[in-house]
Amino acid sequence: GLSLRLSRVASLVGMRNCVADLGSDHAGLPIALVRQGQVNAAIAVEVVEGPLSASRHQVKDAALETRIDCRLGNGFAPIHRGEIDAVTIAGMGGKTMYAILTAAHALPHIAQNGFRVVLQPMDSAGTLRYLAKQLGWTMRADVRMVDRGVSYTCLSYDVGDNALCDEADVQEKLLRLPPFETLPVDERMTYVLGEVPLRSGCRLAHEALEQEIDERERILLA
Ligand code: SAM
């Protein structure tokens, strides 16, 4: 079965037609999404051959080859225009995710009205909250959860009516976007903290704060 962490990520996908899972490793997430009837089809993307062949084996064992395509490539590069209506990226650093989401080949997808973005970064969630805010995405979820004693941030956004939905506009915005690291400290804090500690229960709020304080110290020292 799926880890608690990936189950939470899956729950944030909702019901979609076709999702791309970037950095899929063993394709556990797309397999679960198809099995649970949340998506009709999925594309598991891996930049490394080893994990890609692990994905292929898992998909074959699950007899889901007709529904889940496994592709080699960097981020959105192996996905065609109009193929997907959601993306999941889990278990990697927030800065890597930022690079994936802002690459030229990401634009046809992230500038699509109705597109959903689900992220579970291992760190630097503030950078991703900043990106989402700047592109006008609607926040669906910003949650902390604990799996085997480790706490994780899960983010979910809709590219909706208030978002930049034109590729050229998104490209223009990204070109002019000041890097997160150059923002005034106070502004960075608001993104680093997010809405989480104010809203969630005690224990999670406490853990979230501890982790975020580590990030704050890094910000202050930078
Ligand atoms: N998503 C799974 C999870 O959350 O359990 C696997 C996480 S694993 C730690 C990260 C995977 O992302 C690795 O298999 C790595 O090869 C892949 N990866 C890293 N950068 C990538 C990129 N730019 N495009 C596609 N895959 C990438």
Residues whose N, C-alpha, C, O or C-beta is under 5 A from the ligand:
A	BS01	SAM	L22 G23 S24 D25 V45 E46 V47 V48 P51 G73 N74 G75 A90 G91 M92
